[in-house]
């Protein structure tokens, strides 16, 4: 299948100097043998490359390119399929914006095109090329975090020991996982993640329940989370609890129950954030809206969990103005390598900045992910990179620290 793949990357200044012209000549012979066309643009700092050929050959070559240390921050922008080639099979051709003018480079690229000129104006591949040519070298004042400059240092969480055994009549347990702000070196809140009494997953716990009582039990279990927070002594830290949106609608007096449970366990409503997931379809918006108003009136915060994964993210965002949005881990995973994911997160950042909504990136497992997101402007993170959930307590925190050479 004919495949077009576009990626961008940055010149690795720490590598030994090399001849770009010589590199292109070698690639031209290699690509020609694989029936791959390579269009490479360079502006002195950044590369943009279009690879065109069979899917197997293009993907195999791209994996090899990713391992080349002469460039870094390799980000896939587009993988497309089509009935015919956009470019002549030239193997590899270089366009250097340090040598040629923008107008000259664009004209030269178009000369290699096999498409009629009227088709190139709306073609996404040519849009990527035009944008790269006209933007020139990247600039900006935002600090860039390089993964190679960081290491992780372990610190014991500033809370009491975990609780051994179950609370009387307890039907579930909770594992606390910190949400952290590495730039400030602080824990911003603790998320209470439900577990079965056997330590099993939330799915296993809820699947074992009577379907007619799911919402009632979902609400009632939050009292155990507050009790655990009280027992380990979270001080003035915040605690986030997950609720099915319809638990607030279908259980009479749901908000009153939460407020009473919070007070019973010596917490303040302002310390509690209710995270509603968008994975469940919300019916009865009027009743849900009324419950949200009651939450806010009581001082309890609101967050949209798993944003970007379910039914109603944008709708919830416009109607209920949460304090916090947690970007779903499926969007976050390998974001340092994915142009589409980066574009989506940038738009979420811009939107939430305008509305003064705090953003949390979930599911961080790689330091490369944290570096990209921190550079993009996100400050709060949750994931195995920083701290794993610990049953009936809070585990150690791993803080990013600059290496000795920086």
N, C-alpha and C positions, 0 to 999 in steps of 0.2 A: 504494500500500500504506500503510495507516494505521501511522504511526510515532510512538513516544514517545522523546524524547531528554531526558536529564537531565544538567545540568552544574553545577559549583560554581565560584565565583571569589571574588576578594577585591577590596574597594574600593581603588582607586588613590588614595591620599591626596595624591599629588603633582599630581593634576589640579585644574583650577579647580573650585570648588564648583558643584554643579548641583542642580536640583530633581528628586528621584526621582519625585515625583508627576507632574510634567510629562513626564518621560521615559516613564512608564508610560502616560500618556494618548496620547502619540504612538504608542507601540508597540501600544496597543489598536486604534487605527484601522488601522495597517499589518497587524497579524495577522489582524484580522477580514476584511480584503480577501483574505488568503491562505488563509482557512479554517483558521487556526492558533490553538490555545489556548495561552496562556502563563500559567503559575502561578509567580509570583516571590516568594520568601521572602527577607527581609533581617534581619540581627540587629545591624546597626551596623558590622560588619566584613566579613562573608561573605554571599554570595548563593547561593541554590539556585534553579534554574529548571527547570521542566518544560515542554517544548514538545511539542505534539501536533497532528498533521496528516498530510498526505501526505508520503512520504519525500522527494521532490524539494524540496518547499517547506521542510520542516524542516531538511534538510541545508544548503540554500542560505542560509537565515536564520542557522543556527549559524555558518557560515563568516564571515558579516558580523558577527555578535556577537563573534567572536574578535578582530576588528580594532578593537573599540571600546576606546579608551585609558582610559575611565573606570573600567575594572576590569582586573585582571591575574590571572595564575595560573589561567587557564581550563582546567578539567579535566573531560573527558567521563566521566561515571559509568556511564551506561546508554544503550544504544540498543536498543529493544524494538519488537516488532511484534505487532499484535493484531487481532481481528475487529471491535472496537467501541471507541469513545472511553471514556476514564475520566472525562473532565470535559466539562461543558457548553462549547459553543463561545463563550467569553466574550472572545476576543481577547487580553486581558491583565488580570490582577488581581494586586495587590500585597498581601502580608501582612508587616507590619513588626513584628518582635518587640520593638522598642524602645518601641512604643506599646501593643501588645496583649499580654496574657498568653499563655503557652504553651498553656494549655487553650483559651483563646478562639480562637487562631489555628488549632489543630488542628480545632476544631469548625467553624470557618468554611470551612476547606479541604474538609472532608468534606461540607459542604452543596453544594459545587459538583460533587461526585462523581456520576457516573451509575451507579456500581456499587452493588449491594446491600451493605449494611453488613457482612454476614458475609464478603463477598469481600475487603474492604479490609484485613482483619487479616493475610492472608497475601500480599497483593499487594506486589511488590518496590518499585513506585513509592511506595506509601504508607509502606513501611518507610523509604525514604530520607527522606521528608518528616518522619516521626516522629523519626528520629534527629537530623536537623538542628534541629528545634524543641527537642528536649530537651537537646541538647548546648550550646546557647547559643553565645557567642563562644568562639573558639578560644583556648586558653591553653597555656602550657608554657614550659620554660626552654631548649629546644634552640634554638641559633642558626639563623636563617633566612638563607640565602644568596640574594641577589637578583641575577639575571643582569646587570642594568644597571650594577651596581657593580663589575664585574670586567673586566679586560682580560688578554691573554696576553703574556708576555714570553719571548723566546727565549734559550736558554742552550745552549752546546756541551756535549755529554755528557762526563763526566769519565773517558773511556777513551782508549786509544791509537787510532791510525788504523785503518781497516778493512783487511782483507786483500785484496790484488789477486791475481787468479788462483786456481786451484784447488789444493788440497792433493793430493799424489801419490795417484793411483788413486781420487780422490774421485768418488762416483757422484751426489752431490747437493750443494746449498749450503744455507746457513741465513741467515735475516734475523733480527736481534735487534730486539725491541720492548720498551721499558721498561714496567714496571708501577710506578706512582708513587703517592706519598702527598702530595698538594698541600698539605695543612695543615701538614706537617712539611718540605715542600720537599725531599723525598728520593726517590731511586729505591729501591724495595724489592726488585726482582728484574728479571731480563731473561728474556723468553720467546724460545726458539729456534724459529722458524717455518721448516719445511722448504720448500725450493724446488728445482726441477729445475736441472740444470747450465745450462740455457738461461734460468734465472730464472723458469720457469713455476710455476704454482700447485701446491699439494700434491695436488689431485685429478688434475691432468695427470701428475704424477710417479708416483703410485700406480697410475693406470690403465694406465700403460705397463709395469708389472711383471708377471712371471709370477705368476698368482694363487696358485700353490703356494708361492711364496717371499715373499709380502707380509709376513708376520709376522717372518720372519728378517731381511729387509732393513730393515723398520721399526726393529727393535732395533739393527741394526748401524750405521745412519745416525747414531745418537746420539753415537757416538764423534767424528764430524766436528763436532758442536755443541760438545762439550767441548774439542776442539782449537782451535776458533775462539775460545772463551772464554779459553783460555790465551794465544793469540796477541795478542789485543787487551788483555789484562790487566784482567780484571774485579775483581781484588782480592778482597775478602771479600763482594762482592755475590753474591746467589743467582742460579742459572740454572734455568729451568723448561723441561722437555722434554715433548713430547707423545708418548704411547704408546697404540697400540691395546690395549685391555684384554687381548685374547686373545694378544698378543705375549708377555705374561708367563706365559701358560699353555702355549702351543704350542711355544715355543722352549726347549729344554733349557738349563739354566744361565743363564737370562736375567738374573737378579739378579747372579750372579757376574760376568757380562760387564759389566754397568753399573758395578759396584764397581771392577773392574780398569781400565776405561776412565777413570773419574773420577780414580783415582790416577795413571794414566799421564800425564794432562794437568794435574797439579799442582793439582787441586781437592780439596776435602773432601766426603765424602758429605753432610754437613750443609748444604752449599751448593746441593745439587741437590733439586729438587722434580719428581716425576713427575706429570704431568697425564694422567689417564685420562678419555677422553670417554665420555659416556653414550649416544652416538649408535650404538654398536655393541652388539648383544645379547651378553651374557656367558653362556657355557655353561661348565660345570665350575666351579661356585662354590667347591668345596672346594680345587681346585688354585689358583684365583685368590686365595682367602683365604690360602693357604700362601705364595704369592709376595708378597702384601702384607705378611705378617708378616716375611718375609725382608728386604724393603725397609726396613721400620721398624727392624728389628734392626740393619741396617747403618748407620742414621742418615739415610737418604734420606726426604725429606718426600713427602706424598701430597696431591694436589688433584683435585677433580672439575671437569672442564672443561665448558663449555657446559651448565651446570646448568639444567634446565627445558626442554631441547630434545629429549630422547631417551627411552630405554626405562626406565632404572633409577636415576634420580636419587635418589628417596627410599629405594629399597632399598640403594643404595650408601652413602647417608648413615647409615642405621641399622646396617649391617653393618661398615663399615670406618672410621668416624670420621676423616675426612680432616683435615689441618691447614688446608686452604683450600678454599673453594668459589668458582668463577667463574660468575657469573650470565650466562646466554646473552644475546647482543646483541639477539635478537628481543624479549626482555622489556624490555631497557633502552631501545631506540630509542623516542624521543618519550614517555618515561615521564612527563615533566612535563605531558603532556596527557591521560594515560589513567588513569582511576580504577581499573579492574581491574588494570592493571599495577602501580600503586602499592600496592594491597592485597596483591598477591602478594609484592612485594618487602618490604613491611613484615613479612609473616609469616615470610619467609626470614630477615630480620634478627633477629626475635625468637627464632626457632629456633636460629640460629647463635650468638647472644649467650648463650643458655642453655648451649650446648655448647662455648663458647669456641673457635669455628671462625672463622678470618679470612675475610672476604668481599672479593671483587674484582668490580667491575662492568666488563664487557667492552663494547667497541664504542662508547665515548663519542666522539661527533662534535660535539655541541652544548654550549655552555656552560650552556644551560638544563637539560640532562640532568644535568650535573655538579652544578649548584646544588641541584636537587631531591634527588639521591642523597646529597650531602654533608650537607644539612639533615636527611635521614632517618637519618643515622648511619654511612653507609659511608665509609671512609677511603682505600681503595685502588682505583685506576682504571687502565684500559688502553684506548687508543683513539687515533684520528687527532687528536683535540683536543690531546692532550699530546705524542705522538710517533708518527711513522710507522715501520713496520718498515724497516730498512736492510740491504740485502744485504751480508753479510760484515762487518758492523760495527754501530755504534749511532749513530742520527741525533740531531739537535738535540732538546732538550726545550723545551716551551712551558709555563711555569708561570703559573697564575692569580695576578694581583696586583690589589689594590684600585685603583680609579681615583683620580686626584688629589682628586676632590671628596668622597671618603669616607675 
